[in-house]
Amino acid sequence: MSEVGAYEAKTHLSQLLERVARGDRVVITKHGVPVAVLAPVGRQTDPERVATALRRFRKGNTLKPNSVRELIEEGRNGS
């Protein structure tokens, strides 16, 4: 992923769009601070794939020896 200043992005937008169409991601900065990401539309995360991966991860991973209730109470008490 590369960084491009806002002025350069405006000046070279067509070239940036060509790079993005090839799969690149470009961070657009303003005075050196990232303000936007130019990314391909087709590369968004599929929610179904994420849900499947989470289900797979949950198998074999537990919160033991604590229960969810114990963890919630611990968080409330600041312990």
C-alpha positions as CSV (number, residue, x, y, z in Angstrom):
1,M,0.0,0.0,0.0
2,S,1.5,3.4,-1.0
3,E,0.8,6.9,0.2
4,V,0.0,9.8,-2.0
5,G,-0.6,13.5,-1.1
6,A,-4.0,15.0,-1.8
7,Y,-2.7,17.4,-4.4
8,E,-0.8,14.5,-6.2
9,A,-4.0,12.3,-6.0
10,K,-6.1,15.0,-7.6
11,T,-3.5,15.6,-10.3
12,H,-2.9,11.9,-11.1
13,L,-6.3,10.5,-10.3
14,S,-6.6,8.5,-13.6
15,Q,-3.3,6.7,-12.9
16,L,-4.2,6.0,-9.4
17,L,-7.5,4.5,-10.5
18,E,-5.6,2.2,-12.9
19,R,-3.4,1.0,-10.1
20,V,-6.4,0.4,-7.9
21,A,-8.1,-1.5,-10.7
22,R,-5.1,-3.8,-10.7
23,G,-5.6,-4.5,-7.0
24,D,-3.4,-1.8,-5.3
25,R,-4.5,0.2,-2.3
26,V,-3.5,3.8,-2.0
27,V,-3.6,5.9,1.2
28,I,-4.3,9.6,0.5
29,T,-2.7,12.0,2.9
30,K,-3.3,15.7,3.7
31,H,-0.2,17.3,5.2
32,G,1.2,13.9,5.9
33,V,-1.8,12.7,7.8
34,P,-3.8,9.7,6.3
35,V,-7.3,10.8,5.4
36,A,-8.6,8.2,3.0
37,V,-7.9,4.9,1.4
38,L,-8.5,4.3,-2.3
39,A,-9.2,0.5,-2.7
40,P,-10.8,-1.8,-5.2
41,V,-14.5,-2.4,-4.7
42,G,-14.4,-6.1,-5.4
43,R,-12.0,-6.8,-2.5
44,Q,-14.4,-6.2,0.3
45,T,-14.7,-8.9,2.9
46,D,-17.5,-11.4,2.5
47,P,-19.5,-11.5,5.7
48,E,-20.3,-15.2,5.2
49,R,-16.6,-16.0,5.0
50,V,-15.9,-14.1,8.2
51,A,-18.7,-15.9,10.0
52,T,-17.4,-19.2,8.9
53,A,-13.9,-18.4,10.0
54,L,-15.2,-17.2,13.5
55,R,-17.2,-20.5,13.9
56,R,-14.1,-22.5,13.0
57,F,-12.0,-20.4,15.5
58,R,-14.5,-21.0,18.3
59,K,-14.1,-24.8,18.0
60,G,-11.4,-25.7,20.5
61,N,-11.0,-22.2,21.9
62,T,-12.8,-21.5,25.2
63,L,-12.8,-18.9,28.0
64,K,-12.1,-21.6,30.6
65,P,-11.5,-21.4,33.5
66,N,-13.7,-18.2,33.5
67,S,-17.2,-17.9,32.3
68,V,-18.5,-15.0,30.2
69,R,-20.4,-13.8,33.3
70,E,-17.2,-13.8,35.4
71,L,-15.3,-11.9,32.7
72,I,-18.1,-9.3,32.5
73,E,-18.1,-8.8,36.3
74,E,-14.3,-8.6,36.3
75,G,-14.5,-5.8,33.6
76,R,-17.1,-3.9,35.7
77,N,-15.0,-4.1,38.8
78,G,-11.9,-3.0,37.0
79,S,-9.9,-5.9,38.4
